């Protein structure tokens, strides 16, 4: 059984409440994303922390199936 399609555009509270795959702590990419999402409310812990954007790409496409 498939998942229901996500509403587009996504409400900002949705990514803030979703465990995401993020870069490691201290990464500018992670810091920018978390600062942006922090404005929407409480952030949940990440689902995983990886050391590079290249490492994230295969994992994120596997979870979207």
N, C-alpha and C positions, 0 to 999 in steps of 0.2 A: 504494500500500500504506500503510495507516494505522499510526500509532505505537501501541505497547502502552499501555494505560491506566496511569496512575501509581498506585502504592500509596497508600492514604489511611488514616490521616494520613501525610504525608510524613516520612520520617526526617530529622532536622535536618541530617545530613551531606549530604543530597542538594542542598538549595538552596545550601549553602556551596560545593559543588563545581560548581555550575551557573553559567555566565556570565549574569548578570541585567541587565535594563535598570534603571539607578538614576538617582536625582536627582544633581545636581551636587555636587562636594565642598563641604563646609560646610553642606549641608542637614541639618536635624535629622532628617528622615525617613531619609535615607541613614545618618547616624551611628547612629541607634537600631537599624536593621536590621543594619548591619555589626557592631555591638557584640554583638547577640544571636547572630548567626551565627558570630562569632569564637570563641565558646565551644565550637563543634562541631569546630574544627580550622582548617586553612589555607583562606583564602578565595581564590577565583580572581578575576582582573580582570573588571570588568563588560563586558558585550557592548556597552553604549552608556551614555553619560551625557547626560541631558537636563535642561533648566532648569526644568521644572515638571511637576507630576503630570498636568496636562492634556495635555502633550506626550507623556507616557508611555502614556496609555490607548490611543490608536489603534495605536501600535506593538505593545503587548503583545497586543492582540486579534488583530492580523495574524499574529503569530508563533505563536499557539495553534491556528491552523487546520490 
